[in-house]
Amino acid sequence: MPRLHDRADEFRPLWVHMDYNLFEELLWSAPLEVVGKGRLGGVLVHPCALGVPIVRTTTAYAQPAQCFLPVHERLAQQVQSCASLPVAFNNALIECYSNAYATMGFHSDQAQDLE
């Protein structure tokens, strides 16, 4: 039986077990650009036969979206499995924060996500 949607699940921490630390590999897996004080970011997509997915973001990126690489595929599959999601990821935002951006916490960049 498919898992039922529960709004309480929309923002929750997940622990994804990996055999090694992915940080360095992910950091260099796609070109990132400065998108704010202490913040680097980029857009990843997984095109399919229907085309390239639309990515919803309020950030204006200078670089085009990059296609998923094997490291992104593995991580997306791990998160999908860990979260019991019925649908695979077809896009992602990748961001890296420095100590200059110290107030991150759990958040959404979209106000409508919090309503």
C-alpha positions in Angstrom: 0.0 0.0 0.0 1.4 3.4 -0.9 2.4 5.7 1.9 -0.1 8.5 2.5 0.9 12.1 2.4 1.2 13.8 5.8 2.1 17.5 6.0 4.2 16.7 9.1 6.6 14.9 6.7 7.2 17.9 4.4 10.1 19.3 6.5 12.0 16.6 8.4 15.6 15.6 8.8 16.7 12.4 7.1 19.8 10.4 7.8 21.1 8.8 4.6 23.8 6.2 5.2 26.7 6.3 2.8 30.0 4.4 3.0 32.0 7.6 2.6 31.7 11.4 3.1 30.1 12.8 -0.1 30.8 16.5 0.7 33.9 16.9 -1.5 32.6 14.9 -4.4 29.3 16.9 -4.4 31.1 20.2 -4.0 33.1 19.6 -7.2 30.3 17.7 -9.1 28.7 20.8 -10.7 29.8 24.4 -11.3 28.6 26.5 -8.4 28.2 30.3 -8.5 28.1 32.9 -5.8 24.4 33.5 -5.1 24.6 35.5 -1.9 26.8 36.3 1.1 28.5 33.0 2.1 26.5 31.0 -0.3 27.3 29.1 -3.5 24.6 27.4 -5.6 23.6 25.7 -8.7 20.7 23.8 -10.4 20.7 20.1 -11.3 18.2 18.4 -13.6 17.6 14.9 -14.8 16.1 15.2 -18.3 13.9 12.4 -19.6 12.1 11.5 -22.9 9.5 14.2 -22.0 12.2 17.0 -21.7 13.9 18.9 -19.0 12.1 19.4 -15.7 11.2 22.9 -14.6 13.0 24.0 -11.4 11.2 26.4 -9.0 13.6 28.8 -7.4 13.7 32.4 -6.4 17.4 32.7 -7.1 18.6 34.1 -10.5 21.4 31.8 -11.7 23.8 33.0 -14.4 24.8 29.4 -15.4 22.4 26.9 -17.0 21.2 23.9 -15.1 23.6 20.9 -15.1 22.5 17.3 -15.7 22.6 14.8 -12.8 25.9 12.9 -12.6 26.2 9.4 -11.1 26.9 10.9 -7.7 23.6 12.8 -7.8 21.7 9.8 -9.0 23.0 7.7 -6.1 22.2 10.3 -3.5 18.7 11.0 -5.0 18.0 7.2 -4.9 19.2 7.0 -1.3 17.0 9.9 -0.2 14.0 8.5 -2.1 14.4 5.2 -0.4 15.1 6.6 3.0 12.1 8.9 2.8 9.8 6.3 1.2 9.0 8.6 -1.7 6.9 7.1 -4.5 8.5 9.3 -7.2 12.1 9.8 -8.2 13.8 13.2 -8.1 14.2 14.9 -11.5 15.8 18.2 -10.2 17.7 19.5 -7.3 19.3 22.7 -6.0 22.8 22.3 -4.8 24.2 24.8 -2.3 27.2 25.2 -0.1 27.3 27.7 2.8 30.4 29.2 4.4 30.6 30.5 8.0 29.6 33.9 6.6 26.1 32.5 6.4 25.6 31.3 9.9 21.8 31.4 10.4 20.7 28.7 8.0 18.8 26.1 10.1 15.9 24.2 8.5 14.1 26.5 6.1 12.3 26.9 2.8 13.1 29.6 0.3 9.4 29.6 -0.8 7.0 31.3 1.6 4.0 29.3 0.1 5.7 26.1 1.3 5.3 27.2 4.9 1.6 28.0 4.7 
